[in-house]
């Protein structure tokens, strides 16, 4: 199950940290590999569920990126 999936009762309580983001990126990598494998085998309809999970993960990451204030860079000496 996707690390993005959070039961209704826990929504808002989930903490986003570097470990969670890394696991999500690794999960996306695996999803893309599965999607490509199914498409190469001519089983495009079988990869729809993986595409939906990948889409949800990407929307989640985009939401986090939009909500995160930009980091200020230190001037280079």
C-alpha positions, 0 to 999 in steps of 0.5 A: 500500500502506498505510503501516501494512503492515510486512513481518514481518522489519521489525516492531518496527524501524519508527519512529513519528514525526509524519510517519508519523502525518500520512501515515497520517491522509492515507491514511485520508482517501483511504480514506474518500473511496474508500469513500463513492464506491463506496457512492454508486455502489452498489458496496458490495462493491467497497469492502470491501478499503478498509474492511479497510485503514482498519480496520487503520490505525485499530487501529494508531493506537489502539494507538499512542495507548494506548501513548503516555503522556499529555502534562502540560500547563503551568499557565496563568499 
